[in-house]
Amino acid sequence: MLPREDLLKGVENRETVARVIDQAEQAIKTWEVVQSDFLTPPEFAEVKQAFGRLTDVQLVPWGGYPQAERNRLAIARSDLPLDTAQVELAALELAGNFLFDPASHRDFLGALLGTGLVREKVGDVIVLGERGAQVIVVPELVEFLETSLQQVRSVPIKTRQIELSELKIREPKKKELMTVEASMRLDAIASAGFGMSRSKMVDIINSGDVRVNWKDISSSSHTVKAGDLIAIRGKGRVEVGEVMVTKKDRYRVQLTRFV
């Protein structure tokens, strides 16, 4: 048996980590590869930290492509071979003409969940503009969604399974930046990183569209630090690099923007 209480000590996403512990114990007992649901980045970070001390079980994450935000885990005994090919995933195309009724990530996700699915069974949703979207799901849902998911907003769609190799993933472009700020407030650093006015960034933060290290942050005065990742849906991510204090007690901050 795994040291459950030690693994769960100080964990925020306790229910998710506890479920992975159960699955790991099953994998150890049965000598089989066990699949988790899709995990969010903060959930996976806590699972990875908790299991990092263990030597009898291994976890391999995969979300269908290297930059996937939501990943499923293949869980197995440490003495078994394990790689991303053993993470069971399926991809679906949601094809329709969205030219006159554009649909957002939230619209596609809402349509998926409107069929009765729970969020943990759905991975990333890749919006393709006026052509529709692609979505990664657990394989056992493919047949159900092909028959049940027929409309997003007012647009009729055709849902069909595709190969993971058909996912239309755009490689993120990277831009290095340097800024000097009076503080390490989120609104100051994010406005510099995303190249927009401070007032506009405050509005975006207040609307709940900003995450720091994958946690929703709605306070403009939230303090960021080196190593933090700031994400705005639809606008990419900014990674906070080295922070140096100048002679005038200002902060010189290296930033990397991924778009």
N, C-alpha and C positions, 0 to 999 in steps of 0.2 A: 504493500500500500504506500502511496505517496504521502509525504508530510503535508496534508491539506492545510492545516491551520497556519503553518509556517509560510506556505506559498501564498496564502490569502492575506497575510499580515500587511496592513497599510494600503491595500488595493482599493481603488475607486470603483472599477468595473467588476465588482465582486461576483455577480451572477454569471457573467461571461467567463471569467477565469475559472470559476468553480465548474462550469460545464466542460471546459477544456481539460481540467483535471480528471473529471469523470471519464472523458474520452481517452485520455492518456492511460488511465488505469485499465480500461477495456483493451487498448492496444497492447499493453504489456501482458495482460492475461491471455489474450486470444492469439497473439503473434500475427495479427492482421493490421493492415493500414486503415486507420479510422479517419473519417473526414469531419472537420468542424464546419459550422456555418461561416458565412462571410463576417470578417471582423473589421471594424473601423481602425484607423491608424492608432488612436490612443488605446483601444482594446488590445491590439496586437503588441504594442509597446509594453503593456503591463504583463501580458502572457509571456513575451520573450524574456522580460526581466525575471519573472517568477520561475520560469523553467531553466534559466541560465545556469542555475546551481546544480541541476540534475544531470546525471550521467547515464541513466538507464532508459531515457526516452528522447526522441528527436522530433523536431517540428520543421516542416518545409512549407513556407507560404507561397501562394501564387494566385494572382488575380486575372490571369489571361494575357497580360503584357507587362513589360518591366516597370512602367510608371503607374500601374494600377493603384488606386487609393484603397479599395476594399479587397482584402485577400482572404482566401480560404486556406485552411491548414490541412496538410496530410500529416498524421501523427502515427509514429511507429516506434518499436523498440530500437535502441541505439545500434544493435548488432544486425539490423536488416538494411538492405540497400534502399535508399529513398531519394527521389528527386521530384522536380516540378511536374514531370509527366504523370505522376501518380496523384496529383491534385485533380479531382473530378470537376470539370467545368463544362458549360455549354454556352454557345453564343447564339443570339437571336437577332434578326433584322426586323425592325418595325418600319415598314416602307409605306409612305403616303405622300401626297402633294400638300406640303405645308406652306406653299408660296403665299397664299392669301389669309392663312390663319396660323402664324408661326407658333411653334410649341417650344417651351423651355425644358430644361432638365427636370424641373419640378413637375411640369405637365406629364412628361413621360413616366416619371416615377410614380406620380399619383394614379395614372392609368393602370400601371402594373399592380400597385397595392390595392387598387379598386376591385381587382379580381378576387381579392381575399388573401393574397400572399402576405407574409410577414417580411419586414425589411431584411432580416438576416439571411433570407434565401436569395437575395438579389445583390449582385456585385455592382460594378461601375456601369453607368449609363453614358454612352458616347453620342452626343447630339450631332447630327449631320446637316443641320440647317433645314432647308426646304424639302430635303429628301426623307427626313425622318430621323431614326436613331438606331443604334445597336446597343444591346444589353447583354451582360454576362449573368448567368443564373446557375443554380444547381441543376444537373442534367435531368432529374426526375420531374422537373416542371415544364420541360419543353413541349410535350404533347398537350398538356393542359393549356398553356399559353397560346399555342398555335390555333386552338379552337376558341378560346375565351377572350383573347385580347384583339378586338376588332376596330377600336376607335380611340383616338387621342384628341382631346378638345372636340371640335366639330368634324374632324378629318377621319374618314374611314382608312384603315390601314390593313396591310397584309403582314402577318407575323409568320416568319419561317426560320428554321434553324440554318445557321451558316457555320463554316469552320472558323476556329479561333484565328487562323492565318488571314481571314478576310476582314478582320477588324481594321477600321480605318484610323489608325493611331498616328497622330502628328508628333514627331520628335520635338520635345521642348527646346526652344532656343534660349541661350544663356547670355546674359548681359551683366558685366561687372560694373559696379557703381561705387562712388565714395561720397559721403555727405558729412557735414559738420553741423551738429545740432546742440541746442542748449540743454536738452534732456533726452532720456531714453524712452519718452512716452510713445505709446503705440501710434498715435495720430501723427507725430513728427516723423518717426522712422518709416512708417508705411507710406505717408504722402511722398517722401523722398524716393522710396523704393519703387512705387508704382507710377511716379511722375505725374502727380495731380495735386491740386491745391489742398491745403490743410483743411479748409472748411468743407470741401467735398468729401475728403476722407472721413471727417467727423460724422457727416451724414451717413456714409456707408457703414461705419462702425455702429452708429446708433440704430441702424436698420437691422442689425444682426447678421450681416453678410460676411463678417470677418472672423477668421479663426487663427489662433496662435497655437502652434503645436497640436493642431487638429481639434482644439477646444474652442467653442464659441465664446468670443469676447465682445461685450457690448460697451465697455468702458474705454473712452479715448485716452484716459490717463494711465491705463494699464502699462506697467514697465516691462519692456522687452530687454533681452540680454543676448550676448554672443551665443550662436548655435540655435536660436529660435527660428521657427519657420512661420511666416505670415502668409495666409492664403485668403484670396477673395475669389468666390466662385465666378468663373467666366473671365477672370483677369490674370490668372496664373498665381505664382507664388514668389515670395521674396525670402531669401535666407540671410539672416544676420550673421556677418562674419566677425572679424577681429574688431574690438572696440578699444580705442586709445583716448586718453584724456589729454587735452592740449594744455599749454601753459596758461590759457585764459579759462581753464576749467570748463571747456566745452568738449563734446564727444565727437571724435572722428570715427566714423563707422563704415566698414566695408560691407557692401550689400551685393548679393547675387540675385538677379531677377530671372525667373524661368517663365517664359510665355509660350 
